[in-house]
Amino acid sequence: MTRPYTLFTGQWADLPLEDVARFAAGWGYDGLEIACSGDHLDPWRWDEPGYVAGKLAMLERYGLKVWAISNHLKGQAVCDDPIDFRHQGIVGTKVWGDGDPEGVRQRAAEEMKLTARLAQALGVKTVVGFTGSSIWQYVAMFPPVPESVIDAGYQDFADRWNPILDVFDECGVRFAHEVHPSEIAYDYWTTVRTLEAIGHRPAFGLNWDPSHFMWQGIDPVSFIWDFKDRIYHVDCKDTKLRPTGRNTVMGSHLPWGDPRRGWDFVSAGRGDVPWESSFRALTSIGYDGPISIEWEDAGMDRLQGAPEALAALKKFNFAPSALSFDAAFSNQA
């Protein structure tokens, strides 16, 4: 099973998209997972004459394609409570507006709808992103949190995201939610609850990214199998766990790149993610979409790390066995 390999541009938004395309093509990537950040993509311009055509023409010049786009940052603001200074730094002036929290949420939701329209215009079937969560603040569940508060959080998610997903359905596009701390679905059981909250509607699926699974103690391979009908996209970051007796999953309020956290994003193939088992699982469920590499390694320059990660993961792009073992064994006699 040959899958295309793409570079996620979210960590490259400080560079013009054309520069990122030039690098990616030179390294041997098949395409880009383009983020709605920097000058890379602007959903508000989805119907501007020449805008989409210009992006596609630029990709064609470098022999690249696009199978998925992402809008993590605005999706985060759809459900988050509180909305505060942290969001002002990531959502941009158009969504932030006057900073009124409910206004930010509504404008973020509108941008997610426009992202579906942009994807359709690009000929893309998948949008990757976050959802935000009004109940992540209660993750420790102490002081005790009534069940009714958690129920209300999932209802809030459904109320805010169903109208967005209606536009995704209209456009023939699917949303792939990245299961991740601070989201409505951040681990195994919250993913189950999230899918239940929206009635398992097909427009909402999952982006499989194993880095945070490892950090939280979730088996990334069984996650693929258990949610096999919802794996709409794959992002690849590696994680190196370094237990020292001083580190916890909560991170101790330390910055992402601080080695005292006890875990690191590392160049793919150098960490603890079981990549071969994961790729075998993806093959077994019939996933044939892009393998998108998300460079996020505080210890390695990205110009070295991105091509190295591609080389490390390409060795797992093997085809499934063409041999029927049952048939082979039945013919032994």
HELIX and SHEET records of a PDB file:
HELIX    1   1 GLY A   10  TRP A   12  5                                   3    
HELIX    2   2 LEU A   17  TRP A   27  1                                  11    
HELIX    3   3 PRO A   43  ARG A   45  5                                   3    
HELIX    4   4 TYR A   51  ARG A   61  1                                  11    
HELIX    5   5 HIS A   72  CYS A   79  1                                   8    
HELIX    6   6 PHE A   85  TRP A   96  1                                  12    
HELIX    7   7 PRO A  101  LEU A  122  1                                  22    
HELIX    8   8 TRP A  136  TYR A  138  5                                   3    
HELIX    9   9 GLU A  147  CYS A  171  1                                  25    
HELIX   10  10 TYR A  188  ALA A  197  1                                  10    
HELIX   11  11 PRO A  210  GLN A  216  1                                   7    
HELIX   12  12 PRO A  220  ASP A  226  1                                   7    
HELIX   13  13 LYS A  228  ARG A  230  5                                   3    
HELIX   14  14 GLY A  251  HIS A  253  5                                   3    
HELIX   15  15 PRO A  259  ARG A  261  5                                   3    
HELIX   16  16 TRP A  275  SER A  284  1                                  10    
HELIX   17  17 ARG A  302  LYS A  314  1                                  13    
HELIX   18  18 PHE A  325  SER A  330  1                                   6    
SHEET    1   A 9 TYR A   5  PHE A   8  0                                        
SHEET    2   A 9 GLY A  31  ALA A  35  1                                        
SHEET    3   A 9 LYS A  65  SER A  70  1                                        
SHEET    4   A 9 THR A 126  GLY A 129  1                                        
SHEET    5   A 9 ARG A 174  GLU A 178  1                                        
SHEET    6   A 9 PHE A 204  TRP A 208  1                                        
SHEET    7   A 9 ILE A 231  CYS A 236  1                                        
SHEET    8   A 9 ILE A 291  ILE A 293  1                                        
SHEET    9   A 9 TYR A   5  PHE A   8  1                                        
SHEET    1   B 2 ASP A 238  LEU A 241  0                                        
SHEET    2   B 2 TRP A 263  VAL A 266 -1                                        
END                                                                             
